[in-house]
């Protein structure tokens, strides 16, 4: 399925650490290994540690800094 996904079409879920909106996900595209989300974290915020062993992930930081973990290594 091919289609444009515009920001105002995204359902945004609110959490105590910020919010997240799914742009690309298995239900909308059929792709099982790639997701794209718009995520906003408040200053000093973060979400509980988790991992996605069967998915690819790209992180683009528009402002501020985040620490990401990959196979026991971390980068800020």
KOLVO-230493 format. One line per field, with one value per residue: x, y, z of N, C-alpha, C, CB in turn; residue in three letters; residue number from 1. Coordinates in steps of 0.02 Angstrom, whole numbers, m for minus. Glycine has a CB too. Example, Ala and Ser with C-alpha at 12.3 -4.5 7.8 and 13.67 -1.06 7.14 Angstrom:
REM KOLVO-230493
nxx (660, 642)
nyy (m284, m112)
nzz (390, 354)
caxx (615, 684)
cayy (m225, m53)
cazz (390, 357)
cxx (660, 645)
cyy (m165, 2)
czz (390, 394)
cbxx (565, 704)
cbyy (m224, m30)
cbzz (452, 286)
res (Ala, Ser)
n (1, 2)
//
This chain:
REM KOLVO-230493
nxx (43, 37, 51, 38, 78, 23, 66, m46, m132, m97, m126, m99, m26, m32, 83, 156, 287, 294, 243, 186, 171, 121, 186, 223, 184, 167, 24, m22, 58, 101, 232, 343, 460, 497, 465, 402, 402, 338, 404, 395, 486, 487, 590, 726, 656, 602, 571, 523, 651, 664, 660, 669, 683, 660, 648, 695, 771, 772, 836, 804, 857, 786, 803, 894, 954, 975, 999, 1044, 1035, 1124, 1150, 1222, 1303, 1309, 1258, 1258)
nyy (m59, 105, 271, 444, 505, 621, 742, 791, 685, 587, 482, 528, 469, 499, 502, 483, 520, 594, 610, 508, 474, 367, 351, 259, 91, m86, m122, m20, m23, m151, m189, m275, m249, m116, 38, 204, 343, 493, 567, 651, 709, 775, 900, 822, 706, 537, 369, 206, 81, m21, m140, m178, m313, m365, m261, m122, 35, 211, 360, 529, 674, 822, 931, 961, 818, 641, 480, 329, 153, 10, m154, m167, m55, 124, 283, 460)
nzz (0, m47, 4, 48, 209, 312, 439, 513, 503, 588, 726, 888, 1032, 1205, 1339, 1505, 1488, 1372, 1201, 1062, 890, 764, 608, 507, 508, 541, 528, 442, 328, 300, 307, 408, 478, 490, 565, 582, 683, 758, 893, 1046, 1180, 1344, 1426, 1504, 1503, 1468, 1412, 1477, 1474, 1330, 1195, 1019, 945, 816, 726, 624, 663, 657, 718, 730, 794, 829, 914, 1065, 1158, 1153, 1228, 1159, 1154, 1096, 1073, 1198, 1195, 1209, 1145, 1146)
caxx (0, 76, 12, 69, 53, 35, 69, m112, m169, m69, m154, m45, m39, 0, 111, 185, 354, 289, 192, 211, 125, 146, 179, 228, 180, 144, m46, m36, 99, 116, 303, 347, 523, 512, 414, 423, 360, 355, 405, 415, 503, 497, 658, 743, 609, 620, 523, 555, 694, 632, 695, 630, 732, 645, 632, 747, 752, 810, 819, 825, 846, 778, 833, 910, 997, 948, 1046, 1016, 1074, 1124, 1191, 1266, 1339, 1263, 1282, 1215)
cayy (0, 167, 332, 496, 510, 689, 749, 799, 622, 539, 477, 539, 441, 538, 462, 527, 541, 634, 582, 471, 464, 316, 368, 198, 34, m146, m122, 28, m33, m221, m200, m300, m234, m45, 84, 274, 377, 559, 561, 711, 699, 837, 908, 772, 650, 476, 315, 147, 43, m74, m154, m203, m358, m382, m201, m72, 98, 271, 414, 595, 720, 890, 977, 926, 760, 578, 425, 269, 93, m40, m211, m154, 9, 181, 346, 518)
cazz (0, m51, 14, 88, 277, 334, 511, 543, 497, 635, 793, 936, 1099, 1258, 1393, 1556, 1466, 1311, 1156, 1004, 836, 718, 537, 469, 553, 506, 505, 388, 268, 288, 321, 477, 510, 491, 589, 587, 733, 782, 966, 1083, 1250, 1380, 1453, 1555, 1499, 1433, 1422, 1505, 1427, 1293, 1133, 963, 914, 746, 688, 611, 695, 641, 765, 708, 850, 802, 962, 1127, 1151, 1179, 1232, 1128, 1169, 1042, 1090, 1255, 1186, 1207, 1116, 1157)
cxx (45, 29, 54, 38, 73, 30, 0, m156, m148, m106, m96, m67, 1, 22, 138, 254, 353, 234, 225, 155, 156, 133, 178, 228, 156, 71, m59, 2, 110, 189, 308, 411, 539, 452, 444, 374, 384, 349, 429, 427, 512, 568, 671, 701, 637, 567, 559, 597, 655, 674, 648, 677, 720, 626, 694, 723, 800, 788, 848, 807, 844, 806, 845, 956, 961, 1006, 1012, 1063, 1067, 1174, 1244, 1307, 1288, 1298, 1232, 1220)
cyy (62, 226, 381, 495, 578, 694, 754, 737, 570, 541, 481, 512, 481, 490, 509, 552, 585, 607, 549, 462, 418, 338, 306, 140, m27, m145, m76, 13, m107, m238, m221, m280, m160, m6, 155, 310, 448, 555, 627, 693, 767, 841, 858, 710, 591, 424, 255, 111, m13, m88, m184, m250, m373, m321, m159, m6, 153, 325, 479, 642, 790, 943, 938, 868, 699, 529, 363, 211, 43, m94, m195, m90, 65, 241, 401, 565)
czz (0, m40, 54, 158, 303, 410, 544, 537, 549, 701, 842, 1004, 1150, 1314, 1446, 1537, 1404, 1267, 1096, 953, 784, 646, 493, 518, 515, 485, 445, 323, 251, 300, 395, 513, 517, 516, 589, 632, 743, 858, 995, 1155, 1283, 1405, 1509, 1552, 1462, 1446, 1450, 1451, 1395, 1230, 1082, 923, 840, 704, 678, 640, 673, 689, 738, 765, 822, 849, 1027, 1114, 1180, 1184, 1206, 1143, 1112, 1061, 1143, 1250, 1185, 1175, 1133, 1098)
cbxx (m48, 112, m54, 62, 81, m15, 109, m148, m160, 6, m195, m26, m20, m49, 167, 189, 397, 355, 144, 240, 104, 113, 236, 292, 134, 156, m91, m20, 166, 98, 346, 341, 578, 533, 388, 428, 361, 307, 450, 362, 568, 448, 669, 737, 546, 690, 485, 502, 756, 559, 755, 603, 734, 589, 577, 762, 753, 800, 846, 791, 902, 704, 788, 846, 1065, 891, 1072, 1007, 1051, 1142, 1226, 1312, 1380, 1238, 1291, 1233)
cbyy (0, 173, 317, 566, 452, 737, 810, 858, 593, 553, 411, 614, 365, 591, 415, 489, 481, 635, 637, 403, 531, 248, 414, 196, 49, m206, m103, 97, 0, m240, m136, m374, m266, m20, 64, 309, 339, 616, 503, 767, 655, 841, 980, 803, 673, 450, 297, 99, 15, m57, m201, m145, m422, m432, m160, m66, 90, 292, 400, 617, 713, 904, 1040, 903, 770, 550, 415, 278, 61, m8, m237, m210, 9, 199, 340, 555)
cbzz (61, m118, 51, 55, 323, 301, 529, 511, 428, 646, 803, 941, 1102, 1286, 1367, 1623, 1453, 1273, 1133, 1025, 804, 731, 514, 424, 614, 549, 563, 411, 277, 219, 306, 477, 473, 422, 660, 516, 800, 752, 990, 1076, 1258, 1439, 1477, 1622, 1467, 1454, 1356, 1534, 1464, 1275, 1146, 917, 951, 744, 724, 534, 772, 566, 837, 640, 905, 789, 974, 1162, 1187, 1135, 1305, 1051, 1235, 973, 1027, 1262, 1120, 1277, 1038, 1223)
res (Unk, Unk, Unk, Unk, Unk, Unk, Unk, Unk, Unk, Unk, Unk, Unk, Unk, Unk, Unk, Unk, Unk, Unk, Unk, Unk, Unk, Unk, Unk, Unk, Unk, Unk, Unk, Unk, Unk, Unk, Unk, Unk, Unk, Unk, Unk, Unk, Unk, Unk, Unk, Unk, Unk, Unk, Unk, Unk, Unk, Unk, Unk, Unk, Unk, Unk, Unk, Unk, Unk, Unk, Unk, Unk, Unk, Unk, Unk, Unk, Unk, Unk, Unk, Unk, Unk, Unk, Unk, Unk, Unk, Unk, Unk, Unk, Unk, Unk, Unk, Unk)
n (1, 2, 3, 4, 5, 6, 7, 8, 9, 10, 11, 12, 13, 14, 15, 16, 17, 18, 19, 20, 21, 22, 23, 24, 25, 26, 27, 28, 29, 30, 31, 32, 33, 34, 35, 36, 37, 38, 39, 40, 41, 42, 43, 44, 45, 46, 47, 48, 49, 50, 51, 52, 53, 54, 55, 56, 57, 58, 59, 60, 61, 62, 63, 64, 65, 66, 67, 68, 69, 70, 71, 72, 73, 74, 75, 76)
//
